[in-house]
Amino acid sequence: MEKIEKIYGKEELVRKLSDPEAIPEGIDRDRYVIGTYLLITKRNWRVRELSRALAIEQSTGTWLPVPGETPEVRMRSVAKVVGIYEVPDYEVEVPEEIRERSYIIRIAFPFINFDRQLPMMLSTVVGNISLAGKIKVVDIEFPEEYVGGFRGPKFGIKGVREILNVKERPLLLNMIKPCTGFPPDVGAQYFYEAARGGVDIIKDDELLADAPFNRIEERVVKYMEAADRANSEKGEKTLYTVNITDSYPKIIEHAERAIELGVNALMVNVFTAGFSALQYLAEDESIKVPILAHMDFAGTMYQAPEYGITSPLLMGKITRLSGADMMIFPAPYGKAFYLREKAIRTGRALTDIFYHIRPTFPAPSGGIAHPMVPDIIQDFGKDVIIAAGGAIHGHSRGPAAGARAFRYIIDAVMQGKTLEQAEEESEDVRVAIEDMMKSIRELRKIVGE
């Protein structure tokens, strides 16, 4: 700083350091969390002034100057616009027919303002910015100094594989269907059938947690008994991720009691329970089981192209930072409305190097059927959880056959075989594909094709 002061002089340096704008090289990147935004404006909006106003609004100031917003306060805490990029990048003139203009805006926020926690970070980087019209958060960059305050997943991909003793192949997950409305003893039979067929992980549907007709305590006991029976038959282990989603502190009480009763994994609807609830569970030393996070409610935050938070950030980076060992997110192959490239980017956000944070197991889900397995493995590699519900429980020969068919296709793909070869070799696979084609024909009748 002394060298810089010699260049500019003290007074000018104070002015520059307290200004809500800088070039990226003009800030200490270790002190800032950087938000990147897609901003769409009317043709003649003054985007530089708007960006500066957003930086001030989300740090030291408000819509008009206030006496307490001194240069000293700004030097420590003001956010800074560090990039404004128009797309396309008009340099000479804006075509007459253009009515709206699109920009990528980058704002750096000193994290001393909110410290190493997610609620206040999101209140700052997203917060009231989300009310500023057509603006979408497309990324948040975290310095290592900030991420050092988080533990992330307790187990991650490697830890989940070690628990299951599955070293190489993709894992198979099943969500019990029907989603809800049944008692624990009925669900236990569904569980047993799917598990004995070769499912690695069985989760509650996101619509079932601690319902009056199916309480967590009773369900855990019955499902884990079913798991033990299935495990002894197949010679493999099954994880049961019980859905403990509830208000605080019940969510913690559910976790503790379920673990007492022998459950070996947990599930949280993270976007309704909250990132902090997931983080608390993941960082609690007494909770020694992996946690699966579910995507429900996320569509309200990412689906609009000009508003909200982009999905790889929301369901990828932030959920991973919160501590999810496994993450259910939409699959572009089945019933979910989701771009394939976005699904792949979400998977990368869950698994790419992120300082010391362990990778989260990606689990694309939503209408997954047996013929989709080759595409899933092509897009995500072996470190993926193939999450299927109805395709297992709706198999004409029963859930065990539905699970066996998935496992057969997974193994076939890992051996370099085609889906057609798997269909020729396995009756379970042949029937599964026949079931899917029948469902497609029925669906076409409904939609009038």
C-alpha positions in Angstrom: 0.0 0.0 0.0 2.9 2.4 0.7 4.1 2.0 -2.9 0.6 2.8 -4.2 0.4 5.8 -1.9 3.6 7.1 -3.4 2.1 6.9 -6.8 -1.2 8.6 -6.1 -0.7 10.5 -2.9 -2.7 9.9 0.2 -5.8 12.0 -0.6 -6.2 10.5 -4.1 -5.6 7.0 -2.8 -8.4 7.4 -0.2 -10.7 8.6 -2.9 -9.9 5.6 -5.1 -10.2 3.1 -2.3 -13.5 4.5 -1.2 -14.9 4.6 -4.8 -17.5 1.9 -5.7 -15.7 1.1 -8.9 -12.3 -0.4 -9.8 -10.6 -2.6 -12.3 -10.1 -6.3 -11.1 -6.4 -5.8 -10.6 -7.2 -2.9 -8.3 -8.7 -4.9 -5.5 -7.2 -7.5 -3.1 -9.0 -10.6 -4.4 -8.5 -12.5 -1.2 -10.8 -10.0 0.6 -13.7 -10.0 -1.9 -16.5 -12.3 -3.0 -17.4 -11.4 -6.6 -20.9 -11.7 -8.0 -21.5 -11.9 -11.7 -24.8 -10.8 -13.1 -26.7 -10.8 -16.4 -28.4 -7.4 -16.6 -30.9 -6.5 -19.3 -31.9 -2.9 -19.6 -33.8 -0.4 -21.8 -31.8 1.0 -24.7 -30.8 4.3 -23.0 -30.2 3.2 -19.4 -27.0 4.5 -17.9 -25.6 1.1 -16.9 -22.4 2.4 -15.2 -24.4 4.6 -12.9 -26.9 1.8 -12.2 -24.1 -0.7 -11.4 -22.4 1.7 -9.0 -25.7 2.3 -7.3 -26.2 -1.4 -6.8 -22.7 -1.7 -5.3 -23.4 1.1 -2.9 -26.9 -0.1 -2.1 -25.6 -3.6 -1.2 -22.8 -2.4 1.0 -22.4 1.0 2.7 -25.1 3.3 1.4 -28.6 3.8 0.2 -30.4 5.7 -2.6 -29.0 9.1 -1.4 -25.9 10.2 0.5 -26.0 9.8 4.3 -23.6 11.5 6.8 -22.2 8.3 8.3 -21.0 7.0 5.0 -17.5 8.4 5.4 -14.5 7.7 3.2 -13.2 5.6 6.1 -16.4 3.5 6.1 -16.3 3.1 2.4 -12.6 2.2 2.3 -13.4 -0.8 4.5 -16.8 -1.9 3.3 -17.9 -0.5 0.0 -18.6 -2.9 -2.8 -16.9 -2.3 -6.1 -18.0 -2.7 -9.7 -15.1 -4.5 -11.3 -16.5 -5.2 -14.7 -19.2 -4.0 -17.2 -19.3 -6.0 -20.4 -22.0 -5.5 -23.0 -23.1 -8.5 -25.2 -22.8 -7.9 -28.1 -20.1 -5.4 -27.5 -21.2 -2.3 -29.3 -18.3 0.1 -29.7 -19.3 2.7 -32.3 -23.1 2.8 -32.4 -26.2 0.9 -31.2 -28.4 -0.3 -34.0 -31.6 1.7 -34.4 -33.8 -1.4 -33.9 -32.3 -2.4 -30.6 -34.8 -1.7 -27.7 -33.0 -3.7 -24.9 -29.3 -4.2 -24.2 -27.6 -7.0 -22.3 -24.7 -6.7 -20.0 -22.5 -8.9 -17.8 -21.8 -7.0 -14.5 -19.3 -8.0 -11.9 -19.4 -6.6 -8.4 -16.9 -7.3 -5.7 -18.1 -7.4 -2.1 -15.7 -7.2 0.9 -16.6 -10.3 2.9 -15.7 -8.5 6.1 -19.2 -7.1 5.7 -20.9 -10.6 6.1 -18.1 -13.0 7.3 -17.9 -16.7 6.4 -21.6 -17.6 6.4 -24.2 -18.1 3.7 -27.3 -16.3 4.8 -25.7 -12.9 5.0 -23.5 -13.6 2.0 -26.6 -14.3 -0.1 -28.4 -11.3 1.4 -25.5 -9.2 0.2 -24.6 -10.6 -3.2 -28.2 -11.5 -4.3 -30.4 -9.6 -1.8 -32.0 -6.4 -3.1 -30.2 -6.8 -6.3 -32.8 -9.4 -7.2 -35.4 -6.6 -7.1 -33.6 -4.5 -9.7 -35.5 -5.6 -12.8 -34.2 -8.0 -15.3 -31.1 -9.3 -13.5 -29.9 -12.8 -12.8 -27.0 -14.0 -10.7 -24.9 -16.2 -13.0 -21.9 -16.9 -10.7 -20.3 -16.1 -7.4 -16.6 -16.4 -7.0 -15.2 -17.2 -3.6 -11.6 -16.6 -2.5 -9.9 -19.4 -0.6 -9.8 -17.2 2.4 -13.6 -17.1 2.5 -14.1 -20.8 1.7 -11.7 -21.7 4.6 -14.6 -21.0 6.9 -16.6 -23.9 5.5 -16.1 -27.7 5.8 -18.3 -28.7 2.9 -19.4 -32.4 2.5 -18.3 -34.6 5.4 -18.0 -37.7 3.1 -18.3 -36.6 -0.5 -18.0 -39.0 -3.4 -15.1 -41.0 -2.0 -16.7 -41.3 1.4 -20.0 -42.5 0.1 -18.2 -45.1 -2.1 -16.2 -46.3 0.9 -19.4 -46.8 3.0 -21.0 -48.8 0.2 -17.8 -50.5 -0.9 -18.4 -49.6 -4.5 -15.2 -48.4 -6.0 -15.8 -47.7 -9.7 -19.3 -48.0 -11.2 -22.1 -45.4 -11.0 -24.4 -45.8 -8.0 -28.1 -46.7 -8.3 -30.6 -44.7 -6.2 -34.3 -45.3 -5.8 -37.0 -43.1 -4.4 -39.9 -45.1 -3.1 -43.1 -44.7 -5.2 -45.9 -43.9 -4.5 -44.5 -40.6 -3.1 -46.6 -40.5 0.1 -49.9 -41.7 1.6 -48.8 -45.1 2.8 -47.8 -46.5 6.3 -44.2 -47.5 7.2 -44.8 -51.3 6.9 -46.0 -50.9 3.3 -43.1 -48.7 2.5 -40.7 -51.2 4.1 -41.9 -53.8 1.6 -41.3 -51.4 -1.3 -37.8 -50.7 0.2 -37.0 -54.4 0.5 -37.9 -55.2 -3.1 -35.9 -52.4 -4.5 -32.9 -53.0 -2.3 -32.7 -56.8 -3.0 -32.7 -56.0 -6.7 -29.4 -54.1 -6.3 -30.3 -50.5 -5.4 -27.4 -48.9 -3.5 -29.3 -45.9 -2.0 -33.0 -45.6 -1.2 -34.5 -42.3 -0.3 -37.8 -41.0 0.8 -39.7 -39.0 -1.7 -39.3 -35.3 -1.0 -43.1 -35.2 -0.3 -42.7 -37.6 2.7 -41.0 -36.6 5.9 -42.6 -36.8 9.4 -46.3 -37.3 8.3 -48.9 -38.4 10.9 -49.5 -41.6 9.0 -45.8 -42.4 8.5 -43.6 -41.1 11.3 -39.8 -40.9 10.9 -39.1 -43.1 14.0 -41.3 -46.0 13.0 -40.2 -45.7 9.3 -36.5 -45.8 10.2 -36.9 -49.0 12.2 -38.9 -50.8 9.6 -36.8 -49.6 6.6 -33.5 -50.5 8.2 -34.9 -54.0 9.0 -35.8 -54.3 5.4 -32.3 -53.1 4.4 -30.7 -55.8 6.6 -32.8 -58.5 5.0 -32.0 -57.3 1.5 -28.3 -56.8 2.3 -28.0 -60.4 3.5 -29.5 -61.6 0.3 -27.5 -59.5 -2.2 -24.2 -59.3 -0.3 -24.1 -55.5 -0.7 -25.0 -52.6 1.5 -27.9 -50.2 1.1 -28.1 -46.6 2.3 -31.4 -45.2 3.5 -31.6 -41.4 3.3 -34.5 -40.6 5.6 -36.2 -37.2 4.9 -35.8 -35.2 8.1 -37.0 -31.9 6.5 -38.8 -29.8 9.1 -38.7 -26.5 10.9 -35.9 -25.7 13.3 -35.1 -27.3 15.8 -37.2 -30.3 14.8 -35.0 -31.0 11.8 -32.0 -31.5 14.2 -34.1 -33.6 16.6 -35.2 -35.8 13.7 -31.6 -36.3 12.6 -30.4 -37.3 16.1 -33.3 -39.7 16.7 -33.0 -41.3 13.3 -29.3 -41.9 13.8 -30.0 -43.3 17.3 -32.4 -45.8 15.7 -29.8 -46.9 13.2 -30.4 -44.9 10.0 -27.2 -44.7 7.9 -27.9 -41.5 5.8 -30.1 -38.4 5.9 -32.0 -36.3 3.4 -32.9 -32.6 3.4 -35.1 -30.6 1.1 -32.4 -27.9 1.2 -34.2 -25.1 -0.6 -37.1 -25.2 1.8 -35.2 -26.1 5.0 -32.4 -23.7 4.1 -28.6 -23.8 3.4 -27.9 -23.1 7.1 -29.8 -26.2 8.2 -27.8 -28.4 5.8 -24.5 -26.8 6.9 -25.3 -27.3 10.6 -26.0 -31.0 10.0 -22.9 -31.4 7.8 -20.6 -29.8 10.3 -22.1 -31.4 13.4 -19.4 -33.9 14.6 -22.0 -36.2 16.1 -23.7 -36.8 12.8 -21.6 -39.4 11.2 -23.7 -40.3 8.2 -23.8 -38.8 4.7 -26.5 -36.3 3.7 -28.5 -36.1 0.5 -29.9 -32.7 -0.6 -33.0 -32.5 -2.8 -33.8 -29.9 -5.5 -37.5 -29.3 -4.8 -38.4 -25.5 -4.8 -35.3 -24.7 -6.7 -37.2 -24.0 -9.9 -38.6 -20.8 -8.3 -35.1 -19.5 -8.1 -33.4 -20.6 -11.4 -35.8 -21.3 -14.2 -36.5 -17.7 -15.4 -33.9 -16.8 -18.0 -33.7 -13.1 -16.8 -34.2 -13.4 -13.1 -33.0 -15.4 -10.1 -29.8 -17.5 -9.7 -28.4 -19.8 -12.3 -28.8 -23.5 -11.6 -25.1 -24.6 -11.5 -24.5 -22.0 -8.8 -27.6 -22.7 -6.9 -27.7 -26.5 -7.0 -24.0 -26.9 -7.6 -21.5 -24.6 -5.9 -23.6 -23.2 -3.0 -25.2 -26.6 -2.1 -21.8 -28.2 -2.2 -20.4 -25.5 0.0 -23.3 -26.1 2.4 -22.2 -29.7 2.9 -24.3 -32.0 0.7 -22.6 -35.3 0.1 -25.1 -36.1 -2.6 -27.3 -33.7 -4.6 -30.5 -34.5 -6.5 -31.0 -32.1 -9.4 -33.1 -32.2 -12.6 -32.1 -34.6 -15.4 -32.6 -33.4 -19.0 -33.3 -37.0 -20.2 -36.7 -37.6 -18.5 -39.7 -35.5 -17.4 -37.7 -32.4 -16.1 -37.5 -29.3 -18.2 -33.8 -28.7 -18.1 -31.1 -28.1 -20.7 -28.5 -30.8 -21.0 -25.6 -28.4 -21.0 -27.0 -26.9 -17.7 -27.2 -30.3 -16.1 -23.6 -31.1 -17.1 -22.4 -27.7 -15.7 -24.3 -28.4 -12.5 -22.5 -31.7 -12.3 -19.1 -30.0 -12.8 -19.9 -27.4 -10.1 -20.5 -30.3 -7.7 -17.3 -32.2 -8.6 -14.6 -29.9 -10.0 -11.7 -28.7 -7.7 -13.0 -26.2 -5.2 -10.2 -25.6 -2.8 -10.4 -28.1 0.1 -14.1 -28.8 -0.4 -14.9 -32.5 -1.1 -16.8 -33.2 -4.3 -20.5 -33.9 -4.0 -22.0 -36.9 -5.7 -24.2 -35.6 -8.6 -27.6 -37.4 -8.9 -29.6 -36.2 -12.0 -33.2 -37.2 -11.5 -36.7 -36.8 -12.8 -38.4 -39.5 -15.0 -35.2 -41.5 -15.4 -35.8 -44.7 -17.3 -33.5 -47.6 -18.2 -32.6 -46.6 -21.7 -31.2 -43.2 -20.4 -28.4 -44.9 -18.5 -25.8 -44.7 -21.4 -26.4 -41.0 -21.9 -26.1 -40.3 -18.1 -22.8 -42.1 -17.9 -21.6 -40.4 -21.1 -22.4 -36.9 -19.6 -21.2 -37.5 -16.0 -18.8 -40.4 -16.1 -18.7 -43.1 -13.4 -19.0 -40.7 -10.5 -22.7 -40.2 -10.8 -25.8 -41.5 -9.0 -28.5 -42.8 -11.3 -31.7 -41.8 -9.5 -34.9 -43.6 -10.6 -38.3 -44.0 -9.1 -41.2 -45.1 -11.2 -39.0 -47.1 -13.6 -38.1 -49.4 -10.7 -41.4 -49.6 -8.9 -43.4 -49.7 -12.2 -41.5 -52.6 -13.8 -43.9 -55.3 -15.0 -42.0 -57.9 -13.1 -41.7 -56.0 -9.9 -39.3 -53.5 -8.2 -36.5 -56.1 -7.8 -36.6 -56.7 -11.5 -36.6 -53.0 -12.2 -33.5 -52.6 -10.1 -31.8 -55.6 -11.6 -32.4 -54.1 -15.1 -30.7 -50.8 -14.1 -27.7 -52.6 -12.6 -27.4 -54.8 -15.7 -27.3 -51.8 -18.0 -24.9 -49.9 -15.7 -22.5 -52.9 -15.7 -22.9 -53.3 -19.5 -22.1 -49.7 -20.2 -19.1 -49.9 -17.9 -17.9 -52.9 -19.9 -18.3 -51.0 -23.2 -21.5 -52.8 -24.3 -24.5 -51.1 -26.0 -28.0 -50.8 -24.7 -29.1 -53.2 -27.5 -26.7 -55.8 -26.2 -27.9 -55.5 -22.7 -31.5 -55.9 -24.0 -30.6 -59.0 -25.8 -28.8 -60.5 -22.8 -31.3 -59.7 -20.0 -35.0 -60.4 -19.8 -35.3 -57.7 -17.1 -33.9 -55.1 -19.4 -36.0 -56.2 -22.3 -39.2 -55.9 -20.2 -38.1 -52.5 -18.8 -37.6 -51.0 -22.3 -41.0 -52.5 -23.3 -42.6 -50.9 -20.3 -41.1 -47.5 -21.2 -42.3 -47.7 -24.8 -45.8 -48.6 -23.7 -45.8 -45.6 -21.4 -44.6 -43.3 -24.2 -47.5 -44.6 -26.4 -50.0 -43.9 -23.6 -48.6 -40.4 -23.1 -48.9 -39.7 -26.8 -52.6 -40.6 -26.7 -53.1 -38.1 -23.8 -51.3 -35.3 -25.6 -53.0 -36.1 -28.9 -49.9 -37.1 -31.0 
